[in-house]
Amino acid sequence: MDKKAFEERLARETEELEQIIYSFLPREEGPQKKVIEAMNYSVQAGGKRLRPMLMRETFRMCGGEGDALAPFLAAIEMIHTYSLVHDDLPAMDNDQYRRGRRTTWYVYGDAFGILAGDGLLNLAFETALQAFGRTADPGRTARAMSVLAAKAGIHGMIGGQTADILAEDAREPLTRQQLLFIHENKTAALIQAAMTIGAILAGAGEEQVAALEKCAYNIGIAFQIQDDVLDVTGNMEELGKPIGSDVASGKQTYVTLEGLERAKEDVEKLSGEAVRILDGFPGQHDFLGELILMLIHRSK
């Protein structure tokens, strides 16, 4: 796929996914209107829509059909967004900018930053449950729900966030194993959820689901390493947030542990292996492969 064709399809897919996601957002009305405004503000801040896009492309590659996927596309973006809203809070990263505009807590205050994140997490599962009314195979939907819950919870994203916070106060430097645990759970877990849920809902076999979980692990680790690289080499205009914040706070990253050149080499290695795993699938995945490389090797 040439660059122009990829960019045109990427723009089209992103617009379609945003329409799907927005269609599941609640109306801003009633006594709870303020928190709904904060929730919608957070989701509508833009972004790559990486996780729903990976989910849909994996679903297509595995031969998926039907409308059961749509609620999960919205749900996983809601979970991802809630995690960013809470990450930005003063008690966490204390960030005032996200995607080039003021963060949710900064606009609506600490309390509504917390409540908006809580609301999005609960709404995600309310939304995903709607898939049961759209499928002839409720077993697949139940399994997808289980994956979503596990990867977002204490043995997934929240577990990674916990380890990340504890690492900030650790007296000893992090080991490579500890840092990879953080990246695997804080970042890769939701990407694994996206790709395996897409495969599960499409009816993929166990070996295919396992292969995609490994592929998603590589994508997530490479994505986070690239994020660490950009914290050193990027600029605020492209990233939409301050650079050097990790270094300034004394936070350990893959770059501080392994060095900038090793970090870049590992991004190449992990992304190459991820694409090779996709090449083992019979379905069309040219766009998915290009998408993975673009996301991993991004400059913002």
N, C-alpha and C positions, 0 to 999 in steps of 0.2 A: 504494500500500500504506500503510495507516494505521500509526501508531506501535505500537499494541498488537500488531497482526498481525505487524509486522516483528520486534518484540522476542521474540515467541513463536517465530517461525521461527528467529531467530538462536540462541536458546537450544537449540532442537531440533537445528539443524545443528551447533552447536558440540559438543554431547554425542555426536552420531553420529560426527563427525570424531575426537574424542578416543578413542572406542572403536576406530576403525580404526587410529589411530596406536599406541595401546597394544598392539594385537594383534600388532604387528611388533616390539615391544621384546623384548630377550633375557631369558632367565631369569637370576636372580641366583644363580648356582651355579658351582662349579669354582674352580680356582686364580685365575682372573681375576674372581672375584665382586666384589671391591672396585671395580674400574673400572666394572663393569656397574651396580653400585649408584649410582655417581656419574653415569653416563649416564642412567639411569632417573630419578634425582632431578632432573636438569636438564630432561628432557622433561616430567616430571609437575609441573613448577612452575606450569603453567597458561599463560595468555596468550590472545590473541585467535584463534589458529589462522588468522590472516589468509591466509597463502599457500595452505594446502590448501583453504580455503574459496573463495578466488578461483579456484583451479584447478578445483574441482568445479563451481562455478557457470558458469564459462566453457565447460567440457565439456558441460554440460547445454544452455546457450544455443546451442551449435553443433551440437546434435543427437546428442551422444555416447551410446553404449550399451555395455554390457558391463562386465566387472570388471577390465580392465587398468589402470584409473586408480588403484585402491586403493594399490598399492605406491608410486606416485609421490606420493600424498597424504602418506604417512608419510615418504617420503624427503626431501621438501622441508622438512618441519618439522624433521627431524633435522639437516639442513644449517643451517637458520636457528638452531636451538638451539645447535649447536656454535659458530657464530659469536658468539653471546652469551656462551657459556662462556669463550671465549678473549678476547673484549672485556673481560670483567670481571677478568681476571688482573692481578696487581700490575704486570707488565711492560707492560700496556696501559692500561686505564682505572682499575685499582685500585679497583673498586667492591665493596662488601660486601653490597649489597642488590640484588635483582632480583625484580620482581613481588611485592614485599612480604615476601620472606623472604631468608635468607642465600644468597649466591651459592655456586656449586659449589666454587670454589677455597677459599673461606673455611671451608666445612664439611669438605671432604676434603683440603685442602692444595694447594699449587701444583702438585706433580707430578701428582696425580690430576685436577686441573683441566685440565692439558694433555692427559693421556691420555684423559680423558672426551671432550674435544672431538675428538681424533684418532679415537677409537672411533666417535663419532656420524657423522663424515664418511665413514668407511669403511663403516659399517653402512648409511648412506643409499644407497650404490651397490649394496651387496649386496641391499638391499630392492628398489630400483627394477628390478634385473635380474629379479626374480620376475615382472614384467609380461610377459616373453616367454612364459611358460607360461599366460598368461590371454588371449591375443589371437590372432585369425586373421590379423592384419596386422603381422608383425614389423617391417616397414619403418617404420611409424609409431612403434613403440616404440624402435627404434634412433635415429630422429631426435630423439625426446623425450629419450633418454639423452644425446645430443650437446648438446642445448640446456642440460640440467641441468648437465653438466660445464663447459660454457663460461661460463655465467652465474655459477657458483660459484667459478670459477678466477681466474687472473691477469689475464684480460681481462674480468673481472666483479667479483664481490664482493671477492676478495682484492686485486685491483688497486686498488679503491677504498679498502680499508683501508690499503694501502701508501701511497697518496697522502695519506691522512688523517694517518698517522704522520709522514711527511716534512714535512707542513705545520706540525706542532707546533714544529719546529725551524727553520722558514724565517725568514730575516732580514727579508724583505719581506712586506707584507700579501698575503693571497690575493686573486686577481682573482675576479670573478664566474664566469668560465669555469673556473677551477681548482676552485672550490667546487662548481659544478654537476657537474664530472667526478667528484668524490668522492661526491656524493649519487647520481648516476646509477649508479655502479658499486657502491658500498657498500650502498645501500638499494634502488634501483629494479631492479637486475639480477635479484634473486630474485623480485620481483613480476612482472617480465617473464617469467621462467622459468615461474612458476606459470600465468600466463594463456596463454602461447603453447603450453605443453605440454598444457594442457586442450584448446586448439583443435586442436593437431596430432593428439592421440589421438582426437578426435571426427571427424577427417577434413576439417577446414576447409581452404579454398583458401588460396593464397599471399597474396592481397590481404587476406583476413580475418585471417590470422596477423600480417601486417605492421601492420594497423590496431590489433590488440590489443596488439602490442608498444609502439606509440605511446601507447595508452591507459594501459598499465602504467607507462610512463615518467612520464607525468603524475602518476599515483597515487603512485609512489615519491618523486618530487621534492616533491610537495605534502605527503606523509606526513612526510618528513624536515624540511621547513620548519616544519610544525606541531610536530614534536618540538622544534625549536629555540625556537619560540614558547613551548611549555610549560615549557621549561627556565627561562624568564624569568617566566612568569605562573602556572604551576601550583603545586601544593603536594604535599608528600611523601605525605600520607595518600591522595590520589587516585592519584598516579603510582607509589607503591610504591618510590621511590628518591629520593635527595636532589635538591633543585632547586638551580639556580644553579651546578652543578658545572662547566659549560663556562666560565662567566664567571670563576669563582674560579681556574680553571687557565689563564686567558688564551687559551683556545681560540677561534678565529674561527668564527662560525656565520653562517647566513643573516641572522639578526637583527642581529648586530654589523656585518655588511657593508652591508645594505640598510635597516636600521631596522625597528622593530616593525610600523609601519603598512603599509609596503611589503610586508613578509613576509606579513601577513594578506591583503593584496590579491592577492598572487600565489597563495596557497593557493586563494582563491576562483576565480581565473582558470583555474588548472590543473585543479581538480576539475570545474569546469563543462565544460571541453573534454573531459575524460575521459568524462563522462556523455553528451555529445553523440556521441562516437564509438560508444558502446554503442547509442545510438538508431538507428544505421545498420544494426544487425543485426536480422534477422527473428525470431529466437528470443526466448522469454520472458526478460526480464532486469530486471524491476521490483525484485526482491529484490537482485540484484547492484548495480544503480544506487544503491539505498538503502544498501547495505553500504559502497560506496565513499565515499559522502558521510559516513556515520557514522564511518568509520575516519579519514578525513582531518580531519574537524572535531571529533575526539575531545577530551576534557578530561583523558584519562589514557592 
